[in-house]
Amino acid sequence: MKQANLIAATAAAVMLMTLASAPAAAADKEKCFGIAKAGQNDCASTTGVHSCAGQSKVDMDKAEWKYVAAGTCKDMKGLTADEAKKLKS
């Protein structure tokens, strides 16, 4: 019985460490619109065409985005979220 408790405690600790490190990793990234190749977007389209990663149908769609290292989006000729939303209007 003690071994089961130890395994459960270890699993819980690993999960907490993983969850705690996610925000730090996200802070080093930014959403970059218009650079994703078909099927390689990271999440929902701004136009509402789909709501999941990997569902973009065309390369470089301005409504699709990928996470990139913070500060690199413009170098890739991408758009910020605000710029992409303005194009939608």
The first five atom37 places (N, CA, C, CB, O) and aatype in JSON, in Angstrom:
{
  "aatype": [12, 11, 5, 0, 2, 10, 9, 0, 0, 16, 0, 0, 0, 19, 12, 10, 12, 16, 10, 0, 15, 0, 14, 0, 0, 0, 0, 3, 11, 6, 11, 4, 13, 7, 9, 0, 11, 0, 7, 5, 2, 3, 4, 0, 15, 16, 16, 7, 19, 8, 15, 4, 0, 7, 5, 15, 11, 19, 3, 12, 3, 11, 0, 6, 17, 11, 18, 19, 0, 0, 7, 16, 4, 11, 3, 12, 11, 7, 10, 16, 0, 3, 6, 0, 11, 11, 10, 11, 15],
  "atom_mask": [
    [1, 1, 1, 1, 1],
    [1, 1, 1, 1, 1],
    [1, 1, 1, 1, 1],
    [1, 1, 1, 1, 1],
    [1, 1, 1, 1, 1],
    [1, 1, 1, 1, 1],
    [1, 1, 1, 1, 1],
    [1, 1, 1, 1, 1],
    [1, 1, 1, 1, 1],
    [1, 1, 1, 1, 1],
    [1, 1, 1, 1, 1],
    [1, 1, 1, 1, 1],
    [1, 1, 1, 1, 1],
    [1, 1, 1, 1, 1],
    [1, 1, 1, 1, 1],
    [1, 1, 1, 1, 1],
    [1, 1, 1, 1, 1],
    [1, 1, 1, 1, 1],
    [1, 1, 1, 1, 1],
    [1, 1, 1, 1, 1],
    [1, 1, 1, 1, 1],
    [1, 1, 1, 1, 1],
    [1, 1, 1, 1, 1],
    [1, 1, 1, 1, 1],
    [1, 1, 1, 1, 1],
    [1, 1, 1, 1, 1],
    [1, 1, 1, 1, 1],
    [1, 1, 1, 1, 1],
    [1, 1, 1, 1, 1],
    [1, 1, 1, 1, 1],
    [1, 1, 1, 1, 1],
    [1, 1, 1, 1, 1],
    [1, 1, 1, 1, 1],
    [1, 1, 1, 0, 1],
    [1, 1, 1, 1, 1],
    [1, 1, 1, 1, 1],
    [1, 1, 1, 1, 1],
    [1, 1, 1, 1, 1],
    [1, 1, 1, 0, 1],
    [1, 1, 1, 1, 1],
    [1, 1, 1, 1, 1],
    [1, 1, 1, 1, 1],
    [1, 1, 1, 1, 1],
    [1, 1, 1, 1, 1],
    [1, 1, 1, 1, 1],
    [1, 1, 1, 1, 1],
    [1, 1, 1, 1, 1],
    [1, 1, 1, 0, 1],
    [1, 1, 1, 1, 1],
    [1, 1, 1, 1, 1],
    [1, 1, 1, 1, 1],
    [1, 1, 1, 1, 1],
    [1, 1, 1, 1, 1],
    [1, 1, 1, 0, 1],
    [1, 1, 1, 1, 1],
    [1, 1, 1, 1, 1],
    [1, 1, 1, 1, 1],
    [1, 1, 1, 1, 1],
    [1, 1, 1, 1, 1],
    [1, 1, 1, 1, 1],
    [1, 1, 1, 1, 1],
    [1, 1, 1, 1, 1],
    [1, 1, 1, 1, 1],
    [1, 1, 1, 1, 1],
    [1, 1, 1, 1, 1],
    [1, 1, 1, 1, 1],
    [1, 1, 1, 1, 1],
    [1, 1, 1, 1, 1],
    [1, 1, 1, 1, 1],
    [1, 1, 1, 1, 1],
    [1, 1, 1, 0, 1],
    [1, 1, 1, 1, 1],
    [1, 1, 1, 1, 1],
    [1, 1, 1, 1, 1],
    [1, 1, 1, 1, 1],
    [1, 1, 1, 1, 1],
    [1, 1, 1, 1, 1],
    [1, 1, 1, 0, 1],
    [1, 1, 1, 1, 1],
    [1, 1, 1, 1, 1],
    [1, 1, 1, 1, 1],
    [1, 1, 1, 1, 1],
    [1, 1, 1, 1, 1],
    [1, 1, 1, 1, 1],
    [1, 1, 1, 1, 1],
    [1, 1, 1, 1, 1],
    [1, 1, 1, 1, 1],
    [1, 1, 1, 1, 1],
    [1, 1, 1, 1, 1]
  ],
  "atom_positions": [
    [[0.81, -1.19, 0.0], [0.0, 0.0, 0.0], [0.86, 1.26, 0.0], [-0.93, -0.01, 1.19], [0.51, 2.24, -0.66]],
    [[1.98, 1.26, 0.72], [2.85, 2.43, 0.77], [3.48, 2.71, -0.58], [3.93, 2.23, 1.81], [3.68, 3.87, -0.94]],
    [[3.78, 1.66, -1.34], [4.37, 1.85, -2.66], [3.38, 2.55, -3.59], [4.8, 0.5, -3.25], [3.77, 3.41, -4.38]],
    [[2.12, 2.2, -3.51], [1.1, 2.86, -4.33], [1.0, 4.34, -3.99], [-0.27, 2.18, -4.14], [0.84, 5.18, -4.88]],
    [[1.09, 4.68, -2.72], [1.05, 6.08, -2.3], [2.27, 6.84, -2.82], [0.98, 6.19, -0.77], [2.15, 7.98, -3.26]],
    [[3.42, 6.21, -2.77], [4.64, 6.83, -3.27], [4.55, 7.09, -4.77], [5.87, 5.95, -2.96], [4.94, 8.16, -5.25]],
    [[4.04, 6.14, -5.51], [3.87, 6.3, -6.96], [2.89, 7.42, -7.26], [3.38, 4.98, -7.6], [3.14, 8.24, -8.14]],
    [[1.78, 7.46, -6.54], [0.79, 8.52, -6.75], [1.37, 9.89, -6.43], [-0.46, 8.26, -5.9], [1.13, 10.85, -7.16]],
    [[2.13, 10.0, -5.35], [2.74, 11.28, -4.98], [3.76, 11.72, -6.01], [3.4, 11.17, -3.6], [3.84, 12.9, -6.34]],
    [[4.54, 10.79, -6.52], [5.53, 11.11, -7.55], [4.85, 11.58, -8.83], [6.41, 9.87, -7.84], [5.27, 12.57, -9.43]],
    [[3.8, 10.89, -9.23], [3.05, 11.29, -10.43], [2.45, 12.68, -10.26], [1.93, 10.26, -10.73], [2.49, 13.49, -11.19]],
    [[1.91, 12.96, -9.09], [1.33, 14.28, -8.83], [2.41, 15.36, -8.89], [0.64, 14.31, -7.45], [2.17, 16.44, -9.44]],
    [[3.57, 15.09, -8.35], [4.67, 16.06, -8.37], [5.12, 16.35, -9.8], [5.85, 15.56, -7.54], [5.38, 17.5, -10.15]],
    [[5.21, 15.32, -10.62], [5.61, 15.5, -12.01], [4.58, 16.33, -12.75], [5.8, 14.14, -12.71], [4.94, 17.22, -13.53]],
    [[3.31, 16.06, -12.52], [2.25, 16.83, -13.18], [2.3, 18.3, -12.76], [0.87, 16.23, -12.84], [2.15, 19.18, -13.61]],
    [[2.51, 18.56, -11.49], [2.58, 19.94, -11.02], [3.76, 20.68, -11.62], [2.67, 19.98, -9.51], [3.63, 21.85, -12.0]],
    [[4.9, 20.02, -11.72], [6.07, 20.66, -12.31], [5.83, 20.96, -13.78], [7.31, 19.76, -12.15], [6.25, 22.01, -14.28]],
    [[5.16, 20.07, -14.48], [4.86, 20.28, -15.89], [3.92, 21.46, -16.07], [4.25, 19.02, -16.51], [4.14, 22.31, -16.92]],
    [[2.87, 21.51, -15.26], [1.91, 22.6, -15.36], [2.53, 23.93, -14.95], [0.69, 22.31, -14.49], [2.21, 24.96, -15.53]],
    [[3.4, 23.92, -13.98], [4.03, 25.16, -13.52], [4.99, 25.72, -14.55], [4.76, 24.91, -12.21], [5.17, 26.94, -14.61]],
    [[5.6, 24.88, -15.37], [6.56, 25.36, -16.35], [5.88, 25.84, -17.63], [7.55, 24.27, -16.68], [6.5, 26.57, -18.41]],
    [[4.64, 25.46, -17.88], [3.95, 25.86, -19.11], [3.8, 27.36, -19.25], [2.58, 25.22, -19.15], [4.09, 27.88, -20.34]],
    [[3.38, 28.12, -18.22], [3.27, 29.56, -18.4], [4.61, 30.23, -18.72], [2.68, 30.18, -17.16], [4.65, 31.19, -19.49]],
    [[5.67, 29.74, -18.15], [6.98, 30.32, -18.43], [7.35, 30.1, -19.89], [8.05, 29.71, -17.5], [7.89, 30.99, -20.53]],
    [[7.06, 28.92, -20.41], [7.36, 28.63, -21.81], [6.5, 29.49, -22.72], [7.14, 27.14, -22.11], [6.99, 29.98, -23.74]],
    [[5.24, 29.69, -22.37], [4.34, 30.5, -23.18], [4.77, 31.96, -23.19], [2.91, 30.38, -22.67], [4.54, 32.66, -24.18]],
    [[5.38, 32.43, -22.13], [5.83, 33.81, -22.06], [6.93, 34.1, -23.07], [6.31, 34.14, -20.65], [7.12, 35.25, -23.46]],
    [[7.65, 33.1, -23.49], [8.72, 33.27, -24.46], [8.23, 33.16, -25.9], [9.81, 32.25, -24.22], [9.02, 33.22, -26.84]],
    [[6.93, 33.01, -26.07], [6.34, 32.8, -27.4], [5.29, 33.88, -27.68], [5.71, 31.39, -27.52], [4.79, 34.54, -26.76]],
    [[4.98, 34.04, -28.96], [3.9, 34.93, -29.36], [3.16, 34.31, -30.53], [4.45, 36.33, -29.74], [3.72, 33.51, -31.28]],
    [[1.89, 34.67, -30.68], [1.11, 34.21, -31.82], [1.53, 35.02, -33.04], [-0.42, 34.34, -31.56], [1.63, 36.25, -32.98]],
    [[1.78, 34.32, -34.13], [2.18, 34.97, -35.37], [1.21, 34.51, -36.47], [3.67, 34.64, -35.75], [1.15, 33.32, -36.79]],
    [[0.47, 35.44, -37.03], [-0.55, 35.15, -38.03], [0.02, 35.24, -39.44], [-1.74, 36.09, -37.88], [0.87, 36.08, -39.73]],
    [[-0.49, 34.37, -40.31], [-0.12, 34.43, -41.72], [1.16, 33.71, -42.09], [0.0, 0.0, 0.0], [1.67, 33.9, -43.19]],
    [[1.69, 32.89, -41.2], [2.93, 32.17, -41.53], [2.76, 30.66, -41.54], [4.01, 32.54, -40.53], [3.67, 29.94, -41.98]],
    [[1.62, 30.16, -41.08], [1.42, 28.71, -40.96], [1.16, 28.08, -42.32], [0.25, 28.41, -40.01], [0.41, 28.61, -43.14]],
    [[1.78, 26.96, -42.54], [1.5, 26.17, -43.74], [0.22, 25.37, -43.5], [2.7, 25.21, -44.09], [-0.18, 25.18, -42.36]],
    [[-0.4, 24.91, -44.55], [-1.64, 24.14, -44.44], [-1.43, 22.96, -43.5], [-2.1, 23.64, -45.83], [-0.47, 22.2, -43.63]],
    [[-2.35, 22.82, -42.55], [-2.29, 21.72, -41.59], [-1.28, 21.91, -40.47], [0.0, 0.0, 0.0], [-1.09, 21.0, -39.66]],
    [[-0.64, 23.07, -40.39], [0.38, 23.29, -39.37], [0.07, 24.47, -38.45], [1.73, 23.5, -40.02], [0.96, 24.98, -37.78]],
    [[-1.19, 24.91, -38.42], [-1.57, 25.99, -37.49], [-1.62, 25.45, -36.07], [-2.94, 26.6, -37.89], [-1.76, 24.24, -35.86]],
    [[-1.49, 26.35, -35.1], [-1.46, 25.92, -33.7], [-2.82, 25.9, -33.02], [-0.55, 26.8, -32.94], [-2.97, 25.22, -32.0]],
    [[-3.8, 26.61, -33.53], [-5.12, 26.56, -32.89], [-6.17, 27.17, -33.8], [-5.1, 27.3, -31.54], [-5.99, 27.22, -35.02]],
    [[-7.26, 27.64, -33.21], [-8.44, 28.1, -33.94], [-8.16, 29.24, -34.91], [-9.49, 28.53, -32.97], [-7.27, 30.06, -34.69]],
    [[-8.93, 29.26, -35.97], [-8.88, 30.33, -36.96], [-9.6, 31.55, -36.4], [-9.51, 29.87, -38.29], [-10.58, 31.41, -35.67]],
    [[-9.13, 32.74, -36.74], [-9.81, 33.96, -36.28], [-11.15, 34.15, -36.98], [-8.93, 35.17, -36.51], [-12.0, 34.89, -36.5]],
    [[-11.34, 33.49, -38.11], [-12.6, 33.63, -38.84], [-13.65, 32.63, -38.38], [-12.36, 33.45, -40.32], [-14.8, 32.69, -38.82]],
    [[-13.28, 31.71, -37.5], [-14.23, 30.73, -37.0], [-14.46, 29.55, -37.92], [0.0, 0.0, 0.0], [-15.39, 28.77, -37.71]],
    [[-13.63, 29.4, -38.93], [-13.75, 28.29, -39.88], [-13.53, 26.95, -39.18], [-12.75, 28.46, -41.03], [-14.17, 25.95, -39.53]],
    [[-12.63, 26.92, -38.2], [-12.37, 25.72, -37.4], [-11.89, 26.13, -36.03], [-11.32, 24.8, -38.1], [-11.59, 27.31, -35.79]],
    [[-11.81, 25.17, -35.12], [-11.42, 25.51, -33.74], [-10.27, 24.66, -33.22], [-12.6, 25.36, -32.83], [-10.05, 24.6, -32.01]],
    [[-9.53, 24.01, -34.1], [-8.46, 23.13, -33.63], [-7.17, 23.31, -34.42], [-8.91, 21.68, -33.72], [-7.15, 23.82, -35.53]],
    [[-6.1, 22.87, -33.79], [-4.79, 22.89, -34.43], [-4.75, 21.91, -35.59], [-3.68, 22.58, -33.42], [-5.42, 20.87, -35.57]],
    [[-3.96, 22.24, -36.59], [-3.74, 21.33, -37.71], [-4.87, 21.28, -38.72], [0.0, 0.0, 0.0], [-4.91, 20.38, -39.55]],
    [[-5.8, 22.23, -38.66], [-6.95, 22.18, -39.58], [-6.94, 23.26, -40.65], [-8.21, 22.29, -38.8], [-7.91, 23.39, -41.39]],
    [[-5.88, 24.04, -40.75], [-5.82, 25.06, -41.8], [-5.74, 24.36, -43.15], [-4.6, 26.02, -41.59], [-5.15, 23.28, -43.28]],
    [[-6.33, 24.98, -44.15], [-6.41, 24.36, -45.48], [-5.45, 24.96, -46.5], [-7.81, 24.47, -46.0], [-5.17, 24.34, -47.52]],
    [[-4.96, 26.16, -46.24], [-4.06, 26.83, -47.18], [-2.82, 27.38, -46.48], [-4.79, 27.97, -47.91], [-2.86, 27.69, -45.29]],
    [[-1.75, 27.49, -47.21], [-0.52, 28.08, -46.68], [-0.7, 29.58, -46.48], [0.67, 27.8, -47.62], [-1.36, 30.25, -47.27]],
    [[-0.11, 30.09, -45.41], [-0.01, 31.52, -45.14], [-1.34, 32.26, -45.03], [0.81, 32.16, -46.19], [-1.41, 33.44, -45.35]],
    [[-2.39, 31.58, -44.6], [-3.69, 32.21, -44.39], [-3.56, 33.21, -43.25], [-4.8, 31.14, -44.08], [-3.08, 32.86, -42.17]],
    [[-3.98, 34.44, -43.46], [-3.85, 35.5, -42.46], [-4.7, 35.26, -41.23], [-4.22, 36.84, -43.07], [-4.5, 35.91, -40.2]],
    [[-5.66, 34.34, -41.29], [-6.53, 34.01, -40.15], [-5.95, 32.88, -39.31], [-7.93, 33.63, -40.63], [-6.49, 32.55, -38.25]],
    [[-4.86, 32.27, -39.76], [-4.23, 31.15, -39.06], [-2.95, 31.61, -38.37], [-3.92, 29.99, -40.04], [-2.29, 32.54, -38.84]],
    [[-2.61, 30.96, -37.26], [-1.42, 31.38, -36.52], [-0.63, 30.2, -36.0], [-1.8, 32.28, -35.38], [-1.11, 29.07, -35.89]],
    [[0.62, 30.51, -35.67], [1.54, 29.56, -35.02], [2.24, 30.32, -33.9], [2.58, 28.95, -36.04], [2.4, 31.54, -33.97]],
    [[2.64, 29.59, -32.86], [3.49, 30.18, -31.84], [4.9, 30.24, -32.37], [3.42, 29.37, -30.51], [5.4, 29.27, -32.95]],
    [[5.54, 31.38, -32.18], [6.95, 31.56, -32.55], [7.67, 32.2, -31.38], [7.09, 32.43, -33.85], [7.03, 32.72, -30.47]],
    [[8.96, 32.18, -31.41], [9.75, 32.83, -30.36], [9.4, 34.31, -30.33], [11.28, 32.62, -30.59], [9.29, 34.95, -31.38]],
    [[9.23, 34.85, -29.15], [8.88, 36.26, -28.99], [9.86, 37.15, -29.75], [8.84, 36.64, -27.5], [11.08, 36.98, -29.65]],
    [[9.32, 38.1, -30.5], [10.15, 39.04, -31.24], [10.56, 38.6, -32.62], [0.0, 0.0, 0.0], [11.28, 39.33, -33.3]],
    [[10.12, 37.41, -33.07], [10.55, 36.92, -34.38], [9.46, 36.96, -35.45], [11.04, 35.51, -34.25], [9.74, 36.71, -36.62]],
    [[8.24, 37.27, -35.07], [7.12, 37.22, -36.02], [7.33, 38.16, -37.2], [5.82, 37.58, -35.3], [7.15, 37.76, -38.35]],
    [[7.71, 39.38, -36.94], [7.9, 40.36, -38.03], [9.02, 39.93, -38.97], [8.22, 41.75, -37.45], [8.95, 40.19, -40.17]],
    [[10.05, 39.28, -38.44], [11.14, 38.79, -39.28], [10.64, 37.75, -40.28], [12.25, 38.21, -38.43], [11.2, 37.59, -41.36]],
    [[9.57, 37.04, -39.89], [8.98, 36.01, -40.76], [7.89, 36.58, -41.64], [8.42, 34.86, -39.92], [7.2, 35.84, -42.34]],
    [[7.73, 37.9, -41.6], [6.7, 38.6, -42.37], [5.29, 38.23, -41.91], [6.85, 38.29, -43.84], [4.34, 38.21, -42.7]],
    [[5.17, 37.94, -40.6], [3.88, 37.61, -40.02], [3.17, 38.83, -39.47], [0.0, 0.0, 0.0], [3.7, 39.94, -39.47]],
    [[1.95, 38.61, -38.99], [1.11, 39.67, -38.43], [0.85, 39.43, -36.96], [-0.21, 39.75, -39.19], [0.84, 38.29, -36.49]],
    [[0.65, 40.51, -36.21], [0.22, 40.39, -34.83], [-1.28, 40.06, -34.81], [0.52, 41.7, -34.01], [-1.94, 40.12, -35.85]],
    [[-1.81, 39.72, -33.65], [-3.24, 39.42, -33.53], [-4.07, 40.63, -33.92], [-3.58, 38.97, -32.1], [-5.08, 40.48, -34.61]],
    [[-3.67, 41.81, -33.5], [-4.42, 43.03, -33.83], [-4.42, 43.29, -35.34], [-3.83, 44.24, -33.1], [-5.45, 43.66, -35.91]],
    [[-3.29, 43.09, -35.97], [-3.22, 43.29, -37.42], [-4.09, 42.28, -38.16], [-1.76, 43.18, -37.91], [-4.77, 42.64, -39.13]],
    [[-4.1, 41.05, -37.72], [-4.91, 40.02, -38.35], [-6.4, 40.31, -38.17], [-4.57, 38.63, -37.77], [-7.19, 40.11, -39.09]],
    [[-6.78, 40.8, -36.99], [-8.19, 41.13, -36.74], [-8.64, 42.28, -37.63], [-8.41, 41.49, -35.27], [-9.78, 42.28, -38.09]],
    [[-7.78, 43.25, -37.86], [-8.14, 44.38, -38.74], [-8.4, 43.93, -40.17], [-7.03, 45.44, -38.73], [-9.27, 44.47, -40.84]],
    [[-7.65, 42.94, -40.63], [-7.86, 42.42, -41.98], [-9.2, 41.71, -42.1], [-6.73, 41.46, -42.35], [-9.81, 41.7, -43.17]],
    [[-9.66, 41.13, -41.01], [-10.93, 40.39, -40.98], [-12.11, 41.35, -41.14], [-11.08, 39.59, -39.67], [-13.13, 40.97, -41.71]],
    [[-11.99, 42.57, -40.65], [-13.09, 43.54, -40.67], [-13.4, 44.02, -42.06], [-12.77, 44.71, -39.8], [-14.31, 44.84, -42.23]]
  ]
}
